[in-house]
């Protein structure tokens, strides 16, 4: 069988990481639906088979601030 890239999510359906799986045996906490670029905290919606953004504007500002501090150190 062919391998494909799948995307894991946690118990709240929040994106974790990509993995390689057998196309005929995708684990229960994964989907073959790729998250779109630009999500800060993607959440998978299994009933719609799509990813949505769950980060608030404040969350995104905090992430950017943290990244900026890391780069400048």
C-alpha positions as CSV (number, residue, x, y, z in Angstrom):
1,X,0.0,0.0,0.0
2,X,1.1,3.6,-0.5
3,X,2.3,5.9,2.2
4,X,0.8,9.4,2.6
5,X,1.3,12.4,4.8
6,X,-1.3,12.7,7.5
7,X,-1.8,15.3,10.2
8,X,-2.1,14.5,13.9
9,X,-4.3,16.3,16.3
10,X,-4.8,16.1,20.1
11,X,-7.9,15.3,22.1
12,X,-9.2,18.8,21.4
13,X,-8.5,18.4,17.6
14,X,-5.6,20.9,17.8
15,X,-2.9,20.3,15.2
16,X,0.2,18.6,16.4
17,X,2.4,17.5,13.5
18,X,2.6,15.8,10.1
19,X,3.4,12.1,10.0
20,X,3.8,9.4,7.3
21,X,1.2,6.6,7.4
22,X,-0.2,3.8,5.3
23,X,-3.0,5.3,3.2
24,X,-5.2,2.3,4.1
25,X,-4.5,2.6,7.8
26,X,-4.8,6.2,9.0
27,X,-4.8,6.3,12.8
28,X,-7.9,7.7,14.6
29,X,-6.2,10.9,15.7
30,X,-5.1,11.8,12.2
31,X,-6.5,13.1,8.9
32,X,-5.2,13.2,5.4
33,X,-6.7,16.7,5.0
34,X,-3.9,19.2,5.0
35,X,-4.2,22.3,7.2
36,X,-4.1,25.5,5.2
37,X,-1.1,27.7,5.4
38,X,-1.3,30.6,7.9
39,X,-3.0,28.9,10.8
40,X,-1.6,29.8,14.2
41,X,-3.5,27.2,16.1
42,X,-5.4,25.0,13.7
43,X,-8.3,22.9,14.9
44,X,-9.6,20.0,12.8
45,X,-13.3,19.8,12.3
46,X,-14.0,16.1,11.6
47,X,-17.7,16.7,10.7
48,X,-16.7,19.2,8.0
49,X,-13.3,17.6,7.1
50,X,-11.6,21.0,7.4
51,X,-9.2,23.0,9.6
52,X,-10.2,26.3,11.3
53,X,-8.2,29.0,13.2
54,X,-8.8,28.9,17.0
55,X,-6.1,31.5,18.1
56,X,-7.5,34.8,19.1
57,X,-5.9,38.1,18.2
58,X,-4.3,38.2,21.6
59,X,-3.0,34.7,21.3
60,X,-1.4,35.6,17.9
61,X,0.2,38.7,19.4
62,X,1.7,36.7,22.2
63,X,3.1,34.1,19.8
64,X,4.7,36.8,17.7
65,X,6.1,38.4,20.8
66,X,7.6,35.1,22.0
67,X,9.0,34.4,18.5
68,X,10.6,37.9,18.4
69,X,12.2,37.4,21.8
70,X,13.6,34.0,20.8
71,X,15.1,35.4,17.6
72,X,16.7,38.4,19.3
73,X,18.4,36.3,22.0
